[in-house]
Amino acid sequence: MTPRSSSAPSRRSFLSSTAVAAAVVAGGAPLLSACSSAPGSSSKGGGTTSGKDAKKILPAFVAQNVVTPDIPSKNGSSAGFTRPLKTADLETSVPTPLGRGSTVKVMAPFWGSPPKARNPYYDAMNKLIGADLVWHNQDGNTYDQKLGAVLASSEIPDMVVIPSWNLGGRIPSAVISKFADLGPYLSGDRIKEYPNLAAIPTESWQRSLFGGRLRGIPMPSSYVANIVPFYRKDVFDQEGYELPTSADEFLALAKDITNARAKRWACDDMKWTAFNIFGVLSGSEKPLGWNLVDGELVYRVETDAYLEALEWTRKLYAAGYVHPDARAGRTQGDPGLRFTSGETLIYNQDISHWYGKTAEQATRRTGVVIWGMDLFGHDGGDPTLWAGSPANIWSFISAKASDAVVRDALAAANVTAAPYGTKEYMLTQYGVEGVHYTVEDGLPVKNDRGNTEVVNAYVMLDGPPPTLAHPDLPDITTAQVAWQQRMGAFTEKSSFYGLQITEPARYTNLSNDFEQLEDDVVRGRKKISDMQQAVSDWKSKGGDQLRDWYRKLLDDSSPQG
């Protein structure tokens, strides 16, 4: 049994994967306590909900212990399963359908060609749910545009899936105004009607509070860094290369590896890894780029670590250690193919590629061995890593939906949140045995129909607490979880960790240009001084005012508030 990782997929992993159609943790950060009324109930003014206000809204947590993992979660890691589970031994987490027979129209991003609306997989899932889910799939690559247009209209599907990378611009405000408050169905002990949803960690639900109400159904995710510096272990062992333990050692290793005449370069673009080894605050999700340091509130682009990470990455490019296609831009060629073909020996990607690329190479019997390099501190010491978001994808229900439709949508999410080792998980991930997959040597193997029909639809609604389970490659499961556990030991949580914050509309696009400028700086098209000027402009155009706004958010949420 080789299900996907339940660590929620990032935009990077979806858009960069060569097997997108096949793709698809829990911490304990205390909630900020608040004496004042929760900021953020207004979509116009922005804000968040925390402390006592949040506790009144959040669902109760009730763990599901259907199957005991082979490797328990530690330091925020996923739980790991290395052994196959016989289909006859699968547990049941939804003994009777909770749905009431409604038709639920669902809009979600889809990568590839959607299957026919009526097919055995959809029929089986709908029967298990007890409702008729009708899919209105949209191209995941252009989902931003479609989502914005739909939310601006008066006709909104009953259920809408929104990944975190699509929560830019005015979308958060639309979420607050267009989607239902699920508190009357899920807050406190009410959630026990949906046991699989009750097993979702509290901090994932905390990230689902929009405008002072519980509006999102979260897909839980591990907060540990998800970008792994992968290396060709087979070549490293053959050539005697030693793994670097500092930024300077990495540069020296890159010099030894690179031989442009032989069409071998040390690495692909390493900007994501640079941010980790230099301890740069996470920038993928608001508000994780902000943190209180020695009493001062700082944004990631203002820090020395940010500039140092860019300068180090620029050195890799300037010395010619990075594959020339990477210099041309992230859409030029496939970095994964450059890595497995031996044109590069190091590249960084989502942790899901550890299994995906290994399985790909195993079927071809290439002898390629892919392994993950531990993140190190730039100076050779321990790294300082920053926790990511405990939820990255949400399902929302229209504010216009009837009570029956709301309950049927929740019933659907309860099925897709079923834990590993259950019949519901198996059906969600693999479809109908004999129709979509067969069991070979104790492992389910999808056939052509399974690869066509059982792809990124129901799995987008929700998922269980973070799980890694690849019993066909148990060594990879063990390595993935161990990597997360080691990196989790060095992971800190910023002042705003776990909060869903809606910034005032006037600041919506303030930081939009930094990512492109980062790419230009590391490739030598712009200078570090250009970035410094951009940071100065950011401050004067609203960054300092935004800092004051975040500071007030912290002050209002303090125990003395």
TAKA-V153535 format. One record per pair of residues at least 4 apart in sequence whose ideal C-beta (glycine too) atoms are under 8 Angstrom apart, sorted by sequence separation. I is the first residue (numbers start at 1). J is the second residue. If there is no record, write none. Layout:
I | J
I | J
This chain:
9 | 13
10 | 14
11 | 15
12 | 16
13 | 17
19 | 23
34 | 38
37 | 41
42 | 46
49 | 53
50 | 54
51 | 55
52 | 56
53 | 57
54 | 58
69 | 73
73 | 77
81 | 85
85 | 89
86 | 90
94 | 98
110 | 114
115 | 119
118 | 122
119 | 123
120 | 124
121 | 125
122 | 126
123 | 127
124 | 128
125 | 129
126 | 130
129 | 133
138 | 142
139 | 143
142 | 146
143 | 147
144 | 148
145 | 149
146 | 150
147 | 151
148 | 152
149 | 153
156 | 160
162 | 166
163 | 167
167 | 171
170 | 174
171 | 175
172 | 176
173 | 177
174 | 178
175 | 179
182 | 186
183 | 187
186 | 190
187 | 191
194 | 198
195 | 199
196 | 200
200 | 204
201 | 205
202 | 206
203 | 207
204 | 208
205 | 209
209 | 213
211 | 215
222 | 226
232 | 236
233 | 237
234 | 238
235 | 239
236 | 240
245 | 249
246 | 250
247 | 251
248 | 252
249 | 253
250 | 254
251 | 255
252 | 256
253 | 257
254 | 258
259 | 263
260 | 264
270 | 274
271 | 275
272 | 276
273 | 277
274 | 278
276 | 280
284 | 288
292 | 296
293 | 297
298 | 302
302 | 306
303 | 307
304 | 308
305 | 309
306 | 310
307 | 311
308 | 312
309 | 313
310 | 314
311 | 315
312 | 316
313 | 317
314 | 318
315 | 319
317 | 321
322 | 326
323 | 327
324 | 328
326 | 330
328 | 332
333 | 337
334 | 338
335 | 339
336 | 340
337 | 341
339 | 343
349 | 353
352 | 356
353 | 357
354 | 358
355 | 359
356 | 360
357 | 361
358 | 362
359 | 363
360 | 364
376 | 380
377 | 381
397 | 401
401 | 405
402 | 406
403 | 407
404 | 408
405 | 409
406 | 410
407 | 411
408 | 412
409 | 413
410 | 414
411 | 415
412 | 416
413 | 417
414 | 418
418 | 422
421 | 425
422 | 426
423 | 427
424 | 428
425 | 429
426 | 430
427 | 431
431 | 435
432 | 436
433 | 437
434 | 438
439 | 443
446 | 450
447 | 451
448 | 452
449 | 453
450 | 454
451 | 455
456 | 460
459 | 463
470 | 474
473 | 477
474 | 478
475 | 479
476 | 480
477 | 481
478 | 482
479 | 483
480 | 484
481 | 485
482 | 486
483 | 487
484 | 488
485 | 489
486 | 490
487 | 491
493 | 497
503 | 507
513 | 517
514 | 518
515 | 519
516 | 520
517 | 521
518 | 522
519 | 523
521 | 525
526 | 530
527 | 531
528 | 532
529 | 533
530 | 534
531 | 535
532 | 536
533 | 537
534 | 538
535 | 539
536 | 540
537 | 541
538 | 542
539 | 543
540 | 544
542 | 546
543 | 547
544 | 548
545 | 549
546 | 550
547 | 551
548 | 552
549 | 553
550 | 554
551 | 555
552 | 556
553 | 557
554 | 558
557 | 561
9 | 14
15 | 20
40 | 45
42 | 47
49 | 54
73 | 78
85 | 90
117 | 122
118 | 123
126 | 131
138 | 143
150 | 155
151 | 156
162 | 167
166 | 171
167 | 172
182 | 187
185 | 190
186 | 191
200 | 205
209 | 214
210 | 215
231 | 236
236 | 241
244 | 249
259 | 264
260 | 265
275 | 280
283 | 288
292 | 297
293 | 298
298 | 303
301 | 306
316 | 321
317 | 322
322 | 327
333 | 338
338 | 343
339 | 344
361 | 366
376 | 381
377 | 382
401 | 406
418 | 423
420 | 425
427 | 432
431 | 436
433 | 438
439 | 444
440 | 445
446 | 451
493 | 498
496 | 501
503 | 508
520 | 525
521 | 526
526 | 531
538 | 543
539 | 544
556 | 561
14 | 20
17 | 23
39 | 45
40 | 46
41 | 47
73 | 79
115 | 121
126 | 132
150 | 156
184 | 190
185 | 191
191 | 197
192 | 198
208 | 214
209 | 215
210 | 216
235 | 241
244 | 250
258 | 264
274 | 280
282 | 288
283 | 289
291 | 297
292 | 298
300 | 306
316 | 322
326 | 332
338 | 344
339 | 345
361 | 367
376 | 382
377 | 383
418 | 424
419 | 425
430 | 436
431 | 437
433 | 439
438 | 444
439 | 445
470 | 476
471 | 477
520 | 526
521 | 527
555 | 561
40 | 47
72 | 79
115 | 122
126 | 133
139 | 146
150 | 157
191 | 198
208 | 215
209 | 216
236 | 243
257 | 264
258 | 265
281 | 288
282 | 289
290 | 297
291 | 298
325 | 332
339 | 346
361 | 368
376 | 383
377 | 384
398 | 405
418 | 425
430 | 437
437 | 444
438 | 445
470 | 477
521 | 528
39 | 47
40 | 48
41 | 49
49 | 57
71 | 79
125 | 133
138 | 146
167 | 175
185 | 193
186 | 194
208 | 216
244 | 252
257 | 265
258 | 266
275 | 283
281 | 289
290 | 298
325 | 333
339 | 347
375 | 383
397 | 405
401 | 409
416 | 424
437 | 445
446 | 454
469 | 477
535 | 543
14 | 23
38 | 47
39 | 48
40 | 49
71 | 80
138 | 147
151 | 160
162 | 171
205 | 214
207 | 216
208 | 217
244 | 253
257 | 266
281 | 290
290 | 299
326 | 335
335 | 344
338 | 347
361 | 370
397 | 406
415 | 424
437 | 446
438 | 447
468 | 477
517 | 526
521 | 530
13 | 23
38 | 48
39 | 49
69 | 79
70 | 80
71 | 81
150 | 160
208 | 218
281 | 291
289 | 299
290 | 300
317 | 327
325 | 335
375 | 385
418 | 428
436 | 446
437 | 447
470 | 480
520 | 530
521 | 531
38 | 49
69 | 80
70 | 81
71 | 82
122 | 133
186 | 197
207 | 218
242 | 253
255 | 266
289 | 300
336 | 347
433 | 444
436 | 447
38 | 50
69 | 81
70 | 82
231 | 243
241 | 253
254 | 266
289 | 301
323 | 335
335 | 347
358 | 370
397 | 409
416 | 428
468 | 480
38 | 51
70 | 83
122 | 135
147 | 160
162 | 175
205 | 218
253 | 266
254 | 267
325 | 338
336 | 349
357 | 370
397 | 410
415 | 428
436 | 449
437 | 450
468 | 481
517 | 530
518 | 531
9 | 23
67 | 81
204 | 218
335 | 349
395 | 409
430 | 444
435 | 449
436 | 450
517 | 531
9 | 24
38 | 53
147 | 162
204 | 219
241 | 256
323 | 338
431 | 446
435 | 450
34 | 50
35 | 51
37 | 53
38 | 54
204 | 220
241 | 257
354 | 370
430 | 446
33 | 50
34 | 51
35 | 52
117 | 134
204 | 221
283 | 300
336 | 353
340 | 357
353 | 370
436 | 453
437 | 454
517 | 534
4 | 22
7 | 25
32 | 50
33 | 51
34 | 52
67 | 85
117 | 135
200 | 218
281 | 299
282 | 300
339 | 357
354 | 372
395 | 413
426 | 444
436 | 454
4 | 23
31 | 50
32 | 51
33 | 52
34 | 53
147 | 166
160 | 179
201 | 220
281 | 300
431 | 450
4 | 24
31 | 51
34 | 54
143 | 163
151 | 171
197 | 217
200 | 220
203 | 223
280 | 300
323 | 343
340 | 360
430 | 450
514 | 534
114 | 135
136 | 157
148 | 169
323 | 344
336 | 357
340 | 361
351 | 372
513 | 534
144 | 166
148 | 170
152 | 174
156 | 178
281 | 303
431 | 453
31 | 54
114 | 137
143 | 166
148 | 171
151 | 174
280 | 303
431 | 454
31 | 55
67 | 91
144 | 168
147 | 171
151 | 175
430 | 454
514 | 538
66 | 91
280 | 305
429 | 454
133 | 159
279 | 305
280 | 306
340 | 366
66 | 93
104 | 131
106 | 133
108 | 135
110 | 137
151 | 178
187 | 214
278 | 305
346 | 373
511 | 538
103 | 131
104 | 132
106 | 134
108 | 136
109 | 137
110 | 138
111 | 139
186 | 214
278 | 306
340 | 368
443 | 471
510 | 538
64 | 93
101 | 130
102 | 131
103 | 132
104 | 133
105 | 134
106 | 135
107 | 136
108 | 137
109 | 138
110 | 139
111 | 140
280 | 309
442 | 471
443 | 472
97 | 127
99 | 129
100 | 130
101 | 131
102 | 132
104 | 134
106 | 136
107 | 137
108 | 138
109 | 139
110 | 140
111 | 141
183 | 213
247 | 277
278 | 308
340 | 370
428 | 458
429 | 459
97 | 128
98 | 129
99 | 130
100 | 131
101 | 132
103 | 134
105 | 136
107 | 138
109 | 140
179 | 210
182 | 213
183 | 214
247 | 278
275 | 306
278 | 309
339 | 370
428 | 459
510 | 541
97 | 129
98 | 130
99 | 131
181 | 213
182 | 214
277 | 309
510 | 542
97 | 130
181 | 214
182 | 215
510 | 543
94 | 128
97 | 131
109 | 143
176 | 210
181 | 215
182 | 216
275 | 309
278 | 312
175 | 210
176 | 211
180 | 215
182 | 217
274 | 309
507 | 542
175 | 211
179 | 215
274 | 310
506 | 542
510 | 546
176 | 213
179 | 216
172 | 210
271 | 309
274 | 312
507 | 545
176 | 215
271 | 310
274 | 313
425 | 464
507 | 546
175 | 215
175 | 216
229 | 270
271 | 313
416 | 458
507 | 549
107 | 150
270 | 313
415 | 458
416 | 459
503 | 546
229 | 273
269 | 313
420 | 464
227 | 272
416 | 461
417 | 462
419 | 464
504 | 549
227 | 273
270 | 316
412 | 458
416 | 462
417 | 463
418 | 464
419 | 465
503 | 549
26 | 73
416 | 463
417 | 464
420 | 467
25 | 73
413 | 461
414 | 462
419 | 467
27 | 76
227 | 276
267 | 316
412 | 461
413 | 462
420 | 469
26 | 76
107 | 157
266 | 316
25 | 76
106 | 157
225 | 276
25 | 77
105 | 157
106 | 158
107 | 159
108 | 160
109 | 161
270 | 322
501 | 553
25 | 78
105 | 158
106 | 159
107 | 160
108 | 161
269 | 322
25 | 79
104 | 158
105 | 159
106 | 160
107 | 161
109 | 163
162 | 216
267 | 321
268 | 322
496 | 550
104 | 159
106 | 161
265 | 320
266 | 321
267 | 322
268 | 323
265 | 321
266 | 322
267 | 323
109 | 166
265 | 322
269 | 326
265 | 323
268 | 326
265 | 324
495 | 554
260 | 320
251 | 312
258 | 319
269 | 330
254 | 316
258 | 320
258 | 321
251 | 315
255 | 319
257 | 321
247 | 312
251 | 316
254 | 319
395 | 460
255 | 321
269 | 335
312 | 378
395 | 461
254 | 321
268 | 335
393 | 460
395 | 462
251 | 319
251 | 321
268 | 338
308 | 378
7 | 78
268 | 339
6 | 78
5 | 78
273 | 348
268 | 344
270 | 346
272 | 348
267 | 344
270 | 347
264 | 342
265 | 343
266 | 344
267 | 345
268 | 346
270 | 348
264 | 343
265 | 344
266 | 345
267 | 346
268 | 347
269 | 348
1 | 81
263 | 343
264 | 344
266 | 346
267 | 347
268 | 348
264 | 345
1 | 84
1 | 85
23 | 111
257 | 345
257 | 346
21 | 111
20 | 111
21 | 112
20 | 112
254 | 346
98 | 193
291 | 386
98 | 194
14 | 111
277 | 375
279 | 377
288 | 386
276 | 375
277 | 376
279 | 378
288 | 387
277 | 377
278 | 378
288 | 388
277 | 378
288 | 389
93 | 195
94 | 196
273 | 375
385 | 487
93 | 196
285 | 388
241 | 345
279 | 383
282 | 386
284 | 388
285 | 389
383 | 487
387 | 491
279 | 384
281 | 386
282 | 387
284 | 389
385 | 490
386 | 491
387 | 492
277 | 383
279 | 385
280 | 386
282 | 388
384 | 490
385 | 491
386 | 492
387 | 493
232 | 339
235 | 342
276 | 383
279 | 386
285 | 392
372 | 479
383 | 490
385 | 492
386 | 493
387 | 494
371 | 479
372 | 480
382 | 490
384 | 492
386 | 494
390 | 498
230 | 339
236 | 345
276 | 385
374 | 483
232 | 342
235 | 345
387 | 497
359 | 470
362 | 473
372 | 483
374 | 486
375 | 487
232 | 345
359 | 472
374 | 487
231 | 345
232 | 346
359 | 473
231 | 346
355 | 470
358 | 473
375 | 490
230 | 346
229 | 346
230 | 347
229 | 347
230 | 348
355 | 473
358 | 476
165 | 284
229 | 348
230 | 349
20 | 140
164 | 284
228 | 348
164 | 285
227 | 348
228 | 349
355 | 476
227 | 349
228 | 350
354 | 476
355 | 477
227 | 350
228 | 351
230 | 353
226 | 350
227 | 351
230 | 354
226 | 351
228 | 353
354 | 479
355 | 480
14 | 140
15 | 141
57 | 183
228 | 354
354 | 480
59 | 186
230 | 357
59 | 187
60 | 188
43 | 172
44 | 173
58 | 187
59 | 188
60 | 189
62 | 191
244 | 373
351 | 480
43 | 173
57 | 187
58 | 188
62 | 192
243 | 373
246 | 376
56 | 187
59 | 190
60 | 191
64 | 195
243 | 374
245 | 376
246 | 377
247 | 378
249 | 380
59 | 191
60 | 192
64 | 196
237 | 369
244 | 376
246 | 378
247 | 379
351 | 483
43 | 176
62 | 195
234 | 367
246 | 379
351 | 484
43 | 177
64 | 198
234 | 368
246 | 380
64 | 199
234 | 369
245 | 380
62 | 198
63 | 199
232 | 368
233 | 369
61 | 198
62 | 199
232 | 369
233 | 370
59 | 197
60 | 198
61 | 199
232 | 370
233 | 371
59 | 198
61 | 200
231 | 370
61 | 201
230 | 370
231 | 371
59 | 200
61 | 202
230 | 371
231 | 372
230 | 372
231 | 373
59 | 202
229 | 372
230 | 373
58 | 202
78 | 222
228 | 372
229 | 373
77 | 222
228 | 373
59 | 205
76 | 222
229 | 375
58 | 205
76 | 223
77 | 224
58 | 206
76 | 224
75 | 224
225 | 375
58 | 209
11 | 163
54 | 206
57 | 209
11 | 164
11 | 165
10 | 165
54 | 209
57 | 212
59 | 214
50 | 206
57 | 213
58 | 214
57 | 214
53 | 212
49 | 209
225 | 385
48 | 209
224 | 385
225 | 386
226 | 388
49 | 212
224 | 387
225 | 388
223 | 387
224 | 388
47 | 212
223 | 388
222 | 388
223 | 389
221 | 388
223 | 390
43 | 211
221 | 389
42 | 211
221 | 390
41 | 211
220 | 390
221 | 391
40 | 211
41 | 212
220 | 391
221 | 392
40 | 212
41 | 213
218 | 390
219 | 391
218 | 391
219 | 392
27 | 201
29 | 203
38 | 212
219 | 393
26 | 201
28 | 203
31 | 206
216 | 391
218 | 393
219 | 394
25 | 201
27 | 203
218 | 394
219 | 395
26 | 203
217 | 394
26 | 204
216 | 394
217 | 395
216 | 395
217 | 396
216 | 396
217 | 397
215 | 396
207 | 389
207 | 390
208 | 391
206 | 390
207 | 391
204 | 390
208 | 394
203 | 390
204 | 391
201 | 390
330 | 519
329 | 519
217 | 410
26 | 220
25 | 220
25 | 221
26 | 222
27 | 223
217 | 413
327 | 523
25 | 222
25 | 223
297 | 495
25 | 224
291 | 494
292 | 495
290 | 494
291 | 495
290 | 495
291 | 496
317 | 522
288 | 494
290 | 496
316 | 522
317 | 523
318 | 524
314 | 521
317 | 524
288 | 496
310 | 518
314 | 522
287 | 496
288 | 497
313 | 522
314 | 523
301 | 511
314 | 524
8 | 219
310 | 521
8 | 220
282 | 494
287 | 499
310 | 522
8 | 221
13 | 226
197 | 410
281 | 494
301 | 514
6 | 220
7 | 221
287 | 501
314 | 528
7 | 222
12 | 227
182 | 397
286 | 501
10 | 226
180 | 396
194 | 410
197 | 413
287 | 503
179 | 396
180 | 397
194 | 411
197 | 414
200 | 417
286 | 503
311 | 528
178 | 396
179 | 397
180 | 398
181 | 399
196 | 414
199 | 417
310 | 528
7 | 226
179 | 398
180 | 399
194 | 413
195 | 414
196 | 415
178 | 398
179 | 399
194 | 414
197 | 417
199 | 419
175 | 396
178 | 399
180 | 401
185 | 406
196 | 417
307 | 528
310 | 531
177 | 399
185 | 407
196 | 418
289 | 511
196 | 419
182 | 406
186 | 410
307 | 531
164 | 389
185 | 410
307 | 532
180 | 406
164 | 391
164 | 392
182 | 410
196 | 424
163 | 392
164 | 393
163 | 393
164 | 394
301 | 531
162 | 393
163 | 394
283 | 514
161 | 393
162 | 394
161 | 394
301 | 534
302 | 535
161 | 395
162 | 396
301 | 535
160 | 395
161 | 396
159 | 395
160 | 396
159 | 396
301 | 538
302 | 539
159 | 397
160 | 398
158 | 397
159 | 398
158 | 398
157 | 398
219 | 460
156 | 398
159 | 401
158 | 401
219 | 462
220 | 463
156 | 400
217 | 461
218 | 462
219 | 463
220 | 464
222 | 466
299 | 543
217 | 462
220 | 465
221 | 466
220 | 466
158 | 405
271 | 518
299 | 546
271 | 519
299 | 547
159 | 409
297 | 547
158 | 409
271 | 522
159 | 412
269 | 522
297 | 550
297 | 551
228 | 483
297 | 554
12 | 272
224 | 484
290 | 550
200 | 462
222 | 484
225 | 487
292 | 554
224 | 487
287 | 550
201 | 465
224 | 488
197 | 462
199 | 464
200 | 465
199 | 465
225 | 491
224 | 491
196 | 464
223 | 491
223 | 493
10 | 284
223 | 497
131 | 408
130 | 408
131 | 409
129 | 408
133 | 412
131 | 411
130 | 411
131 | 412
129 | 411
129 | 412
216 | 500
129 | 415
128 | 415
125 | 415
210 | 500
207 | 498
209 | 500
211 | 502
206 | 498
207 | 499
208 | 500
210 | 502
206 | 499
207 | 500
206 | 500
203 | 498
128 | 424
128 | 427
161 | 460
102 | 402
161 | 461
104 | 405
102 | 404
103 | 405
125 | 427
159 | 461
101 | 404
102 | 405
124 | 427
125 | 428
100 | 404
104 | 408
102 | 407
104 | 409
102 | 408
100 | 407
101 | 408
124 | 431
99 | 407
100 | 408
104 | 412
124 | 432
98 | 407
99 | 408
121 | 431
76 | 387
100 | 411
120 | 431
121 | 432
98 | 410
99 | 411
120 | 432
98 | 411
99 | 412
16 | 330
97 | 411
121 | 435
120 | 435
121 | 436
18 | 334
98 | 414
120 | 436
140 | 456
18 | 336
16 | 335
17 | 336
18 | 337
16 | 336
94 | 414
137 | 457
94 | 415
135 | 457
94 | 418
93 | 418
133 | 458
93 | 419
176 | 502
23 | 352
93 | 422
121 | 450
173 | 502
91 | 421
92 | 422
93 | 423
94 | 424
172 | 502
90 | 421
91 | 422
92 | 423
93 | 424
122 | 453
90 | 422
91 | 423
92 | 424
121 | 453
173 | 505
16 | 349
17 | 350
23 | 356
90 | 423
120 | 453
121 | 454
125 | 458
16 | 350
22 | 356
119 | 453
17 | 352
85 | 420
90 | 425
122 | 457
170 | 505
13 | 349
17 | 353
85 | 421
90 | 426
12 | 349
13 | 350
19 | 356
115 | 452
12 | 350
115 | 453
170 | 508
13 | 352
17 | 356
81 | 420
87 | 426
169 | 508
10 | 350
13 | 353
81 | 421
115 | 455
168 | 508
169 | 509
9 | 350
19 | 360
18 | 360
9 | 352
112 | 455
114 | 457
7 | 351
112 | 456
7 | 352
111 | 456
5 | 351
87 | 433
110 | 456
5 | 352
109 | 456
110 | 457
4 | 352
108 | 456
108 | 457
5 | 355
69 | 420
109 | 460
67 | 419
87 | 439
108 | 460
2 | 355
66 | 419
67 | 420
108 | 461
67 | 421
64 | 419
66 | 421
67 | 422
106 | 461
66 | 422
86 | 442
2 | 359
87 | 444
29 | 387
84 | 442
84 | 443
27 | 387
27 | 390
26 | 390
25 | 390
10 | 392
8 | 391
9 | 392
8 | 392
9 | 393
8 | 393
79 | 465
81 | 467
85 | 471
79 | 466
80 | 467
81 | 468
82 | 469
84 | 471
78 | 466
79 | 467
80 | 468
81 | 469
82 | 470
83 | 471
84 | 472
77 | 466
78 | 467
79 | 468
80 | 469
82 | 471
78 | 468
81 | 471
83 | 474
73 | 465
82 | 474
73 | 466
82 | 477
81 | 477
82 | 478
80 | 477
69 | 467
80 | 478
64 | 464
80 | 480
80 | 481
78 | 480
79 | 481
78 | 481
77 | 481
71 | 477
78 | 484
70 | 477
71 | 478
77 | 484
76 | 484
77 | 485
75 | 484
71 | 481
75 | 485
71 | 482
74 | 485
75 | 486
77 | 488
75 | 487
76 | 488
75 | 488
6 | 420
74 | 488
75 | 489
76 | 491
75 | 491
3 | 420
3 | 425
1 | 426
4 | 429
3 | 429
3 | 430
22 | 451
21 | 451
24 | 455
24 | 456
22 | 455
23 | 456
21 | 455
21 | 456
24 | 459
20 | 456
24 | 460
26 | 465
25 | 465
26 | 466
2 | 443
25 | 466
1 | 443
2 | 444
1 | 444
48 | 496
50 | 499
49 | 499
48 | 499
49 | 500
48 | 500
48 | 501
47 | 501
48 | 502
4 | 459
8 | 463
46 | 501
47 | 502
46 | 502
6 | 463
46 | 503
6 | 464
8 | 466
46 | 504
6 | 465
7 | 466
25 | 484
43 | 502
45 | 504
46 | 505
6 | 466
44 | 504
5 | 466
6 | 467
7 | 468
40 | 501
44 | 505
46 | 507
5 | 467
6 | 468
40 | 502
5 | 468
3 | 467
29 | 493
3 | 469
27 | 493
2 | 469
31 | 498
32 | 499
1 | 469
2 | 470
29 | 497
2 | 471
29 | 498
1 | 471
2 | 472
27 | 497
1 | 472
2 | 473
27 | 498
5 | 480
46 | 549
48 | 553
47 | 553
51 | 557
50 | 557
48 | 557
39 | 553
39 | 556
39 | 557
36 | 556
36 | 557
32 | 554
34 | 556
34 | 557
35 | 558
33 | 557
35 | 559
32 | 557
33 | 558
35 | 560
36 | 561
32 | 558
33 | 559
35 | 561
34 | 561
